[in-house]
Amino acid sequence: MEPLREWRPLDMQVIVVASQGGQETDWAAYIGAVKGDDHATEWQEVLKHGTKLRKDIAEVIFPWWAKNYTWRE
């Protein structure tokens, strides 16, 4: 089963991605710069190479995840 993922643009060239972890109940979020040509594919690079967000920031951007999953340290 494919892990749950959700992405959001913060700017034309900045995307944040929430991702379910190795455990089905954990999650983390990552941020990264992109060209801004196609967010629907660029989010995958942010997931692979982005910087992990602090928990308090990630919870504001992805409140549903914060309520339903445990933050992965």
N, C-alpha and C positions, 0 to 999 in steps of 0.2 A: 504494500500500500504506500502510495506517495505521501510524504510528509506535507502537512498544511503549510502554505506560504501566503503572505499578503504583502504587497508593496504599495508605497505611496510616494508621489513626488513632493518634495518640499520646495523645489524650484525646477526650472527647466533642466538644470544640470546637476540636480541632487536628488537621490532616491533613498528612501529607507525601506528596509525589508524585515518583516517578522517571519520567523521560521520555527516550526516545531522541531524539537531536538531529537536525539537518539532515543530518549524515553518518550513515550507518547504524551506524557503530561508536562513536559518542560518546553521552554521557548527562549529565544533570544532575538535581538534586533540589530541590524547592521546598517551603516550609512556609507554612502560613497558618491563620488563625482562621476558623471556620465556625459557623453556628448550631447544628449538630449534629442537624438534623432528618432529613437523608438523605445520608449520606456517599457513597452510590453516584452521586449527581449533584454534590454539593458539591466533590468533588475537582477538577472541571473549572475552577472559579473559582480554586482554589489554584494550579493550573497556569498560568492566565493572569495572576494578580495577586499570587501569593505571593512570598516572599523566597527567593532562591537560598541553599541551605545551603552551608556549608563542606564541602569534599571529605571531610575526615576524619570528620565527623559523618554525612554521607550514606553513606559506606562501611560504617559500623556498622549503620545501619538497613537498607541494601540491599546485603548482601555479594555476592549473585549478580551484581548489576549491576557492582560493582567488579571482579569477576573476569573478566567477559565483555565489558566496554565500556571505552572511554577517557573519562576525565572531561573535560567541556567547560568550558574556562575562561571 
